């Protein structure tokens, strides 16, 4: 039995279905290939702004409360998210009501009323303020890192926008952005759970079959990274320092994603992983350390986040860099790599009971041109050996690729010490 099915309507809209008859729920998502890197400086944040506005009423559901009640009536809890390359609307639904969910989403996504623009603007501005200190400086490590990695280009702008752009976004801009980007060729709808493919396809034809639209906006290409190391330090009164290290990497079109996934697990997945074991269990320098991998179509970065007491900034950074150096110098122990591999394989098995995981894997995968079956992942991850992880570490963890963001109550005497650590890396 195929792991998933893809059907394409005459207008270009694609449907992904994952039939999981052993379950008693379903997950429905509508994904658009538009996000922060499709925006201009003038209207930075418009993708996220539009996402908010679509909840303000549409078609037969003229208010936000009407939309919420419609989804709740079919077992749903509708929500949405925006990232650099996509905007996704999603809801759990009862399996017998999946077709009704398609109908509600069609009203919401195709016929927004753009109600209460000024109210929503105030809400988003308040949301954006969470990322700034009292002096008006950006303090979100992810936003600071994006600017450090991609200065003066769309990928380096905050997804939520900034005060100037949020004030500039008006009804005409929102309608224009919606008309340009919310089109069938840009859309993937996916549903996983105890569903019937034929029923979903019929519902899609009924609600979206007559939908027409032109060519969507193209994303701005990422400019090459300049050799580093690069740093950004922002002072903020707090009890801890947030530290983020990042290393640029290839995008989905060039990278081998499972190598990075395995490296991430080896470094931070569970208490016995390399970073928690060294920094937390052996040195007592932090409670929270996490490695992440952000992979876009043509670029990306591998990051490590720490939350530490101010006095631990230099020793925690030293120990983190030492762990990465050891991965460059010799392959990881086979037992450690096998533990990381097994955790990934277990998660694959667990996902067979998680419709949201299946919907993201195949729905987002189709949208991002990164469609990978479970069987492909199982077979590929078995071939990755310690020497390949060492080779990846040598390519990735280099001084000229190192980017560092520090936010919190750091001391100016720490900066020269950090400079030496980065140069010695």
C-alpha positions as CSV (number, residue, x, y, z in Angstrom):
1,X,0.0,0.0,0.0
2,X,1.5,3.4,-0.9
3,X,2.4,5.7,2.0
4,X,0.6,8.6,0.4
5,X,-1.3,9.7,-2.7
6,X,-1.1,12.9,-4.7
7,X,-3.9,14.2,-6.9
8,X,-3.7,17.4,-8.9
9,X,-6.8,19.4,-10.0
10,X,-7.0,21.0,-13.4
11,X,-6.1,24.4,-11.9
12,X,-2.8,23.1,-10.4
13,X,-3.9,22.7,-6.8
14,X,-2.5,19.5,-5.3
15,X,-4.0,17.2,-2.7
16,X,-2.0,14.8,-0.6
17,X,-3.9,12.1,1.3
18,X,-2.5,9.6,3.8
19,X,-5.1,7.0,4.7
20,X,-4.6,5.8,8.3
21,X,-7.8,3.7,8.9
22,X,-6.6,2.5,12.4
23,X,-7.0,6.0,13.8
24,X,-10.0,8.0,15.1
25,X,-9.0,11.5,14.1
26,X,-7.6,13.4,11.1
27,X,-5.3,16.4,10.4
28,X,-6.1,18.8,7.6
29,X,-3.6,21.5,6.4
30,X,-3.6,24.1,3.6
31,X,-0.1,25.3,2.7
32,X,0.9,28.2,0.5
33,X,4.4,28.6,-0.9
34,X,4.8,32.1,0.3
35,X,6.6,33.6,3.3
36,X,9.1,36.1,4.6
37,X,11.6,35.7,1.7
38,X,8.8,36.7,-0.8
39,X,8.5,40.2,0.9
40,X,9.9,43.6,0.3
41,X,11.5,45.9,2.9
42,X,8.5,48.2,2.6
43,X,6.0,45.5,3.6
44,X,8.1,43.2,5.7
45,X,5.9,41.0,7.8
46,X,3.0,41.0,5.3
47,X,2.8,37.2,5.0
48,X,2.3,36.9,8.8
49,X,-0.1,39.9,8.8
50,X,-2.2,38.3,6.0
51,X,-2.3,35.0,8.0
52,X,-3.8,36.9,10.9
53,X,-6.3,38.7,8.7
54,X,-7.7,35.5,7.2
55,X,-9.1,34.6,10.7
56,X,-11.1,37.9,10.8
57,X,-14.0,36.5,8.7
58,X,-14.6,35.1,5.2
59,X,-17.5,34.1,3.0
60,X,-20.2,32.4,5.0
61,X,-18.3,32.9,8.2
62,X,-18.2,36.7,8.6
63,X,-16.4,37.0,11.9
64,X,-13.4,35.4,13.6
65,X,-15.8,33.8,16.1
66,X,-17.9,32.3,13.3
67,X,-14.7,30.7,11.8
68,X,-13.7,29.3,15.2
69,X,-17.2,27.9,15.9
70,X,-17.3,26.3,12.4
71,X,-14.1,24.3,13.1
72,X,-15.0,23.5,16.7
73,X,-18.3,22.0,15.4
74,X,-16.3,19.4,13.4
75,X,-13.9,18.6,16.2
76,X,-11.3,21.2,15.1
77,X,-9.0,23.8,16.6
78,X,-7.8,25.9,13.7
79,X,-4.4,27.6,13.8
80,X,-1.7,28.8,11.4
81,X,2.0,29.6,11.1
82,X,4.3,31.6,8.8
83,X,7.9,30.9,8.1
84,X,10.5,32.1,5.5
85,X,9.0,30.0,2.6
86,X,5.5,29.0,3.5
87,X,2.3,29.9,5.3
88,X,0.3,27.0,6.7
89,X,-3.3,26.8,8.0
90,X,-4.2,23.6,9.9
91,X,-6.8,21.9,12.1
92,X,-7.6,18.6,13.6
93,X,-11.0,17.4,12.4
94,X,-13.2,14.4,13.0
95,X,-12.5,11.9,10.2
96,X,-16.2,12.0,9.1
97,X,-16.0,15.8,8.9
98,X,-12.8,16.2,6.8
99,X,-14.8,17.2,3.7
100,X,-16.6,19.9,5.7
101,X,-13.1,21.1,6.9
102,X,-12.1,21.5,3.2
103,X,-15.3,23.6,2.6
104,X,-14.6,25.9,5.6
105,X,-11.0,26.4,4.6
106,X,-12.1,27.2,1.0
107,X,-14.3,30.1,2.3
108,X,-11.6,31.3,4.7
109,X,-8.7,31.2,2.2
110,X,-10.5,32.3,-1.0
111,X,-12.9,34.9,0.3
112,X,-11.4,36.9,3.2
113,X,-13.4,39.9,4.2
114,X,-10.3,41.7,5.7
115,X,-12.3,42.9,8.7
116,X,-10.9,44.8,11.6
117,X,-7.6,45.8,10.0
118,X,-6.6,48.3,12.6
119,X,-7.5,46.0,15.5
120,X,-5.3,43.3,14.0
121,X,-2.5,45.8,13.4
122,X,-2.4,46.7,17.1
123,X,-2.3,43.0,18.0
124,X,0.6,42.3,15.7
125,X,2.5,45.4,16.9
126,X,2.1,44.2,20.5
127,X,3.3,40.7,19.4
128,X,6.3,42.3,17.7
129,X,7.2,44.2,20.9
130,X,8.0,40.9,22.7
131,X,11.2,40.8,20.6
132,X,12.6,44.2,21.7
133,X,14.1,45.6,24.9
134,X,13.3,48.9,26.6
135,X,15.9,50.6,24.3
136,X,14.1,49.4,21.2
137,X,16.8,46.9,20.3
138,X,16.0,43.5,18.8
139,X,16.5,40.7,21.4
140,X,15.1,37.6,19.7
141,X,18.2,35.4,19.1
142,X,16.6,33.8,16.0
143,X,15.9,37.2,14.4
144,X,19.3,38.5,15.3
145,X,20.9,35.4,13.8
146,X,18.9,35.7,10.6
147,X,20.1,39.3,10.1
148,X,23.7,38.2,10.9
149,X,23.5,35.4,8.3
150,X,21.6,37.3,5.6
151,X,22.1,41.0,6.0
152,X,20.3,43.4,3.7
153,X,18.1,40.7,2.1
154,X,14.5,39.4,2.8
155,X,15.8,36.3,4.7
156,X,17.4,38.6,7.2
157,X,14.2,40.5,8.1
158,X,12.0,39.5,11.1
159,X,9.1,37.4,9.9
160,X,6.7,39.6,12.0
161,X,8.1,42.7,10.4
162,X,9.0,46.0,12.1
163,X,7.2,49.1,13.2
164,X,7.7,51.0,10.0
165,X,6.5,48.1,7.7
166,X,3.6,47.2,10.0
167,X,2.3,50.7,9.9
168,X,2.7,50.8,6.1
169,X,0.7,47.6,5.4
170,X,-2.8,48.7,4.3
171,X,-5.8,47.1,2.8
172,X,-4.6,47.5,-0.8
173,X,-1.3,45.8,0.0
174,X,-3.0,42.9,1.8
175,X,-5.4,42.3,-1.1
176,X,-2.6,42.5,-3.6
177,X,-0.4,40.1,-1.7
178,X,-3.3,37.7,-1.3
179,X,-4.2,37.9,-5.0
180,X,-0.6,37.3,-6.1
181,X,0.3,34.4,-3.7
182,X,-2.9,32.6,-2.7
183,X,-3.4,30.9,-6.0
184,X,-3.9,27.2,-6.9
185,X,-0.4,26.6,-8.3
186,X,1.0,27.8,-5.0
187,X,-1.2,25.6,-2.8
188,X,-1.0,22.1,-1.3
189,X,-3.8,20.7,0.8
190,X,-3.0,17.6,2.8
191,X,-5.1,15.4,5.0
192,X,-4.0,12.4,7.1
193,X,-6.0,10.0,9.3
194,X,-9.1,7.8,9.1
195,X,-10.1,9.4,5.8
196,X,-11.2,8.3,2.3
197,X,-9.1,9.7,-0.6
198,X,-12.0,9.7,-3.1
199,X,-14.2,11.7,-0.7
200,X,-11.5,14.3,-0.1
201,X,-10.8,14.7,-3.8
202,X,-14.5,15.2,-4.5
203,X,-14.7,17.8,-1.7
204,X,-11.6,19.6,-3.2
205,X,-13.2,19.7,-6.6
206,X,-16.4,21.1,-5.2
207,X,-14.8,23.8,-3.1
208,X,-11.6,24.7,-5.1
209,X,-12.1,23.4,-8.6
210,X,-13.2,26.7,-10.0
211,X,-10.4,28.7,-8.3
212,X,-8.2,30.5,-10.7
213,X,-5.0,32.6,-10.3
214,X,-1.9,33.8,-12.0
215,X,1.8,33.1,-11.4
216,X,2.8,33.6,-7.7
217,X,5.7,35.8,-6.7
218,X,9.2,34.2,-6.8
219,X,11.3,34.1,-3.7
220,X,14.4,36.3,-3.5
221,X,17.6,34.2,-3.9
222,X,19.9,34.0,-0.9
223,X,23.2,35.9,-1.3
224,X,26.5,34.1,-0.5
225,X,27.7,34.2,3.1
226,X,30.7,36.3,3.9
227,X,33.6,34.5,5.7
228,X,33.4,34.9,9.5
229,X,33.4,34.6,12.4
230,X,30.6,37.1,12.9
231,X,29.1,38.2,16.2
232,X,26.1,40.2,17.5
233,X,25.8,41.1,21.2
234,X,22.7,42.8,22.7
235,X,22.5,43.7,26.4
236,X,19.3,42.9,28.2
237,X,18.5,42.8,31.9
238,X,17.7,39.2,32.7
239,X,18.8,36.4,34.9
240,X,20.3,34.4,32.0
241,X,22.2,34.9,28.8
242,X,20.8,33.4,25.6
243,X,23.6,32.2,23.4
244,X,23.1,31.0,19.8
245,X,25.8,29.5,17.5
246,X,25.1,29.0,13.9
247,X,26.9,27.6,10.9
248,X,25.6,28.1,7.3
249,X,24.7,25.0,5.3
250,X,23.4,24.0,2.0
251,X,19.7,24.0,1.2
252,X,17.4,21.1,0.6
253,X,18.3,21.0,-3.1
254,X,22.0,20.2,-2.3
255,X,22.2,18.8,1.3
256,X,21.7,15.3,2.5
257,X,19.1,16.0,5.1
258,X,19.4,12.8,7.2
259,X,23.1,13.5,7.9
260,X,22.1,16.8,9.5
261,X,19.2,15.2,11.4
262,X,21.5,12.5,12.8
263,X,24.1,15.0,13.7
264,X,21.5,17.1,15.6
265,X,20.4,14.0,17.5
266,X,23.9,13.0,18.3
267,X,24.6,16.5,19.8
268,X,21.4,17.2,21.8
269,X,18.7,14.6,21.5
270,X,18.2,13.4,25.1
271,X,20.3,13.6,28.3
272,X,23.0,11.2,27.0
273,X,23.6,13.2,23.9
274,X,27.1,14.9,23.6
275,X,26.2,18.5,24.5
276,X,23.8,17.8,27.5
277,X,26.2,15.2,28.8
278,X,29.2,17.5,28.8
279,X,27.6,20.9,29.6
280,X,24.9,19.8,32.0
281,X,25.8,16.4,33.5
282,X,29.6,16.8,33.7
283,X,30.1,20.6,34.0
284,X,26.8,21.9,35.5
285,X,27.0,24.9,33.2
286,X,23.4,24.8,31.8
287,X,20.0,23.2,32.1
288,X,19.0,23.9,28.5
289,X,21.0,23.2,25.3
290,X,19.6,22.3,22.0
291,X,20.8,21.8,18.4
292,X,18.5,22.6,15.5
293,X,18.6,22.5,11.7
294,X,16.9,25.1,9.6
295,X,17.0,24.0,5.9
296,X,15.5,26.2,3.2
297,X,15.4,25.5,-0.5
298,X,18.8,26.9,-1.3
299,X,20.4,27.7,2.0
300,X,20.1,27.1,5.7
301,X,22.0,26.9,9.0
302,X,22.8,24.5,11.8
303,X,22.4,26.1,15.2
304,X,23.0,25.4,18.9
305,X,21.1,27.3,21.6
306,X,22.1,27.7,25.2
307,X,20.5,29.4,28.2
308,X,23.2,30.1,30.9
309,X,24.0,32.2,33.9
310,X,26.1,35.3,32.9
311,X,29.2,34.0,34.7
312,X,29.0,30.7,32.7
313,X,29.1,32.4,29.3
314,X,32.8,31.9,28.5
315,X,33.2,28.4,30.0
316,X,29.9,27.2,28.4
317,X,31.0,28.5,25.0
318,X,34.4,26.9,25.4
319,X,32.9,23.5,26.3
320,X,30.5,23.7,23.3
321,X,33.2,24.5,20.9
322,X,35.4,21.7,22.3
323,X,32.6,19.2,21.7
324,X,32.4,20.3,18.1
325,X,36.2,20.2,17.7
326,X,36.2,16.6,18.9
327,X,33.7,15.7,16.2
328,X,36.0,17.2,13.6
329,X,39.0,15.4,15.0
330,X,37.6,11.9,15.3
331,X,34.4,10.0,14.4
332,X,31.8,9.7,17.1
333,X,31.6,6.4,19.0
334,X,29.5,3.8,17.2
335,X,27.3,3.3,20.2
336,X,26.4,7.0,20.4
337,X,25.6,7.2,16.7
338,X,23.6,4.0,16.9
339,X,21.5,5.5,19.8
340,X,20.8,8.6,17.7
341,X,19.9,6.4,14.7
342,X,17.5,4.3,16.8
343,X,15.8,7.4,18.2
344,X,15.1,8.5,14.6
345,X,13.8,5.1,13.6
346,X,11.6,5.0,16.7
347,X,10.2,8.4,15.8
348,X,9.3,7.1,12.3
349,X,7.4,4.3,13.9
350,X,5.6,6.7,16.3
351,X,4.6,8.9,13.4
352,X,2.4,6.1,12.1
353,X,0.0,7.0,14.9
354,X,0.3,10.7,14.4
355,X,-1.7,12.2,11.6
356,X,-0.2,15.6,12.1
357,X,3.3,14.2,11.6
358,X,2.2,12.4,8.4
359,X,0.5,15.5,7.1
360,X,3.6,17.6,7.6
361,X,5.9,15.0,6.2
362,X,4.0,14.6,2.9
363,X,2.1,17.8,2.6
364,X,5.0,20.1,3.5
365,X,7.4,17.7,1.7
366,X,5.4,18.1,-1.6
367,X,5.2,21.9,-1.2
368,X,9.0,22.1,-0.4
369,X,10.0,19.7,-3.2
370,X,11.4,17.5,-0.4
371,X,9.0,14.5,-0.5
372,X,10.6,11.6,1.4
373,X,8.9,8.4,2.2
374,X,9.3,6.6,5.5
375,X,10.9,3.7,3.7
376,X,13.5,6.0,2.1
377,X,14.4,7.5,5.4
378,X,14.7,4.0,7.0
379,X,17.0,2.8,4.3
380,X,19.2,5.9,4.0
381,X,19.8,6.4,7.7
382,X,21.1,2.9,8.0
383,X,23.9,3.7,5.6
384,X,25.3,6.7,7.6
385,X,28.4,5.8,9.5
386,X,30.7,7.6,12.0
387,X,33.2,8.6,9.3
388,X,30.5,10.4,7.4
389,X,29.5,12.4,10.5
390,X,33.1,13.4,11.1
391,X,33.3,14.5,7.5
392,X,30.2,16.6,7.8
393,X,31.5,18.1,11.0
394,X,34.7,19.1,9.3
395,X,32.8,20.8,6.5
396,X,30.2,22.5,8.8
397,X,32.0,23.5,12.0
398,X,34.7,25.9,10.8
399,X,35.8,29.3,12.1
400,X,35.0,31.2,8.9
401,X,31.4,29.8,9.0
402,X,30.8,30.5,12.7
403,X,28.1,33.0,13.7
404,X,27.4,34.0,17.3
405,X,24.5,35.9,18.9
406,X,24.6,36.8,22.6
407,X,21.6,38.3,24.4
408,X,21.4,39.1,28.1
409,X,23.3,40.6,31.0
410,X,26.8,39.9,29.7
411,X,29.9,41.7,30.9
412,X,32.1,43.6,28.6
413,X,35.2,41.8,30.0
414,X,33.8,38.6,28.4
415,X,34.0,39.8,24.8
416,X,37.8,39.6,24.4
417,X,37.7,36.0,25.9
418,X,35.0,35.0,23.5
419,X,37.0,36.6,20.6
420,X,39.9,34.4,21.4
421,X,37.7,31.2,21.6
422,X,36.2,31.9,18.2
423,X,39.6,32.6,16.6
424,X,41.1,29.4,18.1
425,X,38.1,27.3,16.9
